[in-house]
Amino acid sequence: MSFTDQERWHVDCCNEVAAPALMKPSIDNVRLIELPSHADGRGVLTSIEQMESIPIEIKRVFYMHNIVSDRGGHAHIDTDQVIIPLHGSFCVNTFDGEREREHFMDDATRGLYTPRLTFLTLHRFSPGAVCLVLANTRYDMRRSLRKRQDYLDHLAHAGMI
């Protein structure tokens, strides 16, 4: 799967620091991405190429495992992510300040694209679940909204809700 010029333009705009003030978050922009996968008698090989199979440049990769409680519970001001269930299953709740949607993740050939300023909570992890996250920024806790009310206040201050 390759992205259109319009989707690339959206990503390019989102990679600018000023973009969050211009774009109102919407869970309609959260979407499942089919990752290129090739199966044969040996198993399945899934590959990921930045700006080709996913709409972001990868600057950070992290994964969660041995998970014993909910994760997330925050929004990133300027980070777009792709969330991939490498093993097992879990749910991702997305919230844009007005609407909430739950995504069940259990297929390692599909990633969930979550644009910046989407409030995320990951929960209901199956035993042994492994969650991979690809992000377009390096980690900076100061660029995240760690509580739902802080997120709502940020959106209200920016005139987004």
N, C-alpha and C positions, 0 to 999 in steps of 0.2 A: 504494500500500500504506500503510495506516495502522496504528498500533500499538494493541494492546489496553490497557485500563486496567492489567492486571497487568504488561505490559511497560513501560508508563510508570512504574508504581510501582517496578519493578526499576531503571529508569534514575534515577528520583528518589533512590532509596536509594543507588545507586552514586555519585551526585554529592555525597554527603555525605562529609566527610573520614574519618569513622569507619568507613565501609562496608567498606574492604578488610579490616579485622580481623574482620568478621562473615561475609564471604563467601569460601568456599574457591574458588580459581580452578578452572575446568574447561574443557577444550577443547570440551565439549558446548555451552558457551554461545557459542562462536565460530560465526557463521553467515553464509551468503551472503544478501544483501539484493538483491532485484530493484528497480532504480531506475526511477521512472516515465520512460518514453521514448515518443516519438512520431515515427514515421517517415513521410515522404512523399517525393515526387519530388526534393526538395532535399537530403535526408539525414535524419539522426536528431538529435532534440533530446532531451537527457536533463536532467531537473531534479532538484534535491535541496532538500528543505525539512527543517530541523531539527525533530525530534520528530514529524514526519509520515512522510517517506519513509525517514528514518534515526532510530534511537532515542537520539540524543544532541543536546545543544545544541552548536553549533559556536563554539568560542572561538579556534581556531587552524586555519589551512589551510597546508599546505606540499606541495611536490612535488619529486620526484627525477627527474633527467634526465641524459643523458650519463653513465650509470652504468657504472663499469668494475669494480666488485667488489661483494661481498655488502653488504647494508645491514641495519640493525637489530642483532640480537645483544644485545638487552636487553628488560627489562620495565618498564612504567611503574606506579608504585605506585597512582596515583589518576587515570589517564588512560584513557578509553575512546576507541577510534578506529574509523574506517571507511576501509578501504584500497581504492582504485579504480585499475584499470589503464586509464589514459587512452589509451595507445598501446602496442602490442606486448604482450609477455607476461612473466610472472615467476612464481615460486613463493613462497608464504609458509608457513614452518614455524611451527606453534603448539605450545607446550609448557606444560603446567600443573603441572609438578613430578613428574608420574607418567607421563603419556601424551603422545605427540607425534603430530601429524597434519600432512600437507602439503596445501596448497590451490594448485591451478594457476589463475592469474588471467590471462584474455585477453579479457574482455568488458567494455567500458566502460559497459554498462548494469547491471552487477552490482558490488556492493561487499562487502567482507568485514568484518563487524563483529567487532572484537576487544576484549573487555572488559579492564579494568585487571587487572594481575597476570597477564597472559598473556605469556610469553616469546616474542618474535618474531624470526625471521630471514628476510629476503627475499633470494632468490638466483635464479640461472639467468635473468637478465634477457636478453631478446632485444635485438639491436642496435636502438637508437632508442627503447627502452621509456621510457615516462613513467608514474610512479606518483604519484597524488594521495592525500594523507592528510588526513582531517578529524578533529580532536581536540576533546575537550570541556574541555580545560584549556590555559592558556598554558604555554609550555615552561619547565621548571625541571629542569636536569640532576640536582639533588640529590634529585629525586623519582623517579629511575629506578635500576634495578639493572642495572649495566653488564656484569656477568659472570654466566654461568650458575650458578657456585657461590655468588655473592652472592645470587642469586635463590633458590636452594635453601635457603640459610641463613636468609633472610628468612621463607620459608614455614615452615621448621621452628621458628623462634623464635616465630612466630605460631600454632603448633599446627595448621597447615594440611596438613602431610604427616607 
